[in-house]
Amino acid sequence: MLFSQLRPLAERGGWDLRQIAEETGCGDQCGMCVPYLREMLAVGTVRFDRILVDAACGDEAA
């Protein structure tokens, strides 16, 4: 699923990271997308021009 598709769903549903994982499966596997999901939720970014690293490594869908 594209971030541009996911963001409106998350906004309409008032989803946090855990709810995104529960509703879509995004962020509940390898975790590589979790920092991008956090950024999307925080500031609305749906296109990324840099590599993001999750400070809470191993913090799956929390």
C-alpha positions in Angstrom: 0.0 0.0 0.0 1.3 3.5 -0.9 1.7 6.0 1.9 -0.5 8.4 -0.2 -3.2 5.8 0.0 -2.6 5.0 3.7 -2.6 8.5 5.0 -6.2 9.4 4.3 -7.3 6.1 5.8 -5.3 6.8 9.0 -6.6 10.3 9.2 -10.3 9.4 8.7 -10.0 6.5 11.2 -7.9 8.4 13.7 -5.4 5.5 13.6 -2.1 5.4 15.5 0.7 3.1 14.5 -0.8 0.0 16.1 -4.2 0.6 14.5 -2.5 1.0 11.1 -0.8 -2.4 11.6 -4.1 -4.0 12.7 -6.2 -2.6 9.9 -3.7 -2.9 7.0 -0.8 -5.1 8.1 1.6 -2.2 7.4 4.4 -2.1 9.9 3.8 -5.5 11.5 6.3 -7.6 9.6 10.0 -6.6 9.2 9.5 -3.1 10.6 11.4 -1.3 7.8 8.4 0.9 7.2 7.8 1.8 10.8 9.9 5.0 10.9 8.2 6.2 7.7 4.8 5.4 9.2 5.7 7.4 12.3 6.8 10.3 10.1 3.6 10.1 8.0 1.5 10.2 11.2 3.5 13.1 12.7 3.8 15.5 9.8 1.8 14.0 6.9 4.8 13.1 4.7 3.9 10.6 2.0 7.1 10.9 -0.1 10.5 10.4 1.4 13.8 11.6 0.0 15.9 10.3 2.9 16.4 7.1 4.8 14.7 7.0 8.1 15.9 4.8 11.0 13.6 4.0 13.9 15.3 5.0 17.2 13.3 2.3 18.9 14.9 -0.5 16.9 12.8 -3.7 17.3 9.8 -1.6 18.4 7.3 -3.3 16.1 4.0 -1.4 15.6 4.2 0.3 19.0 
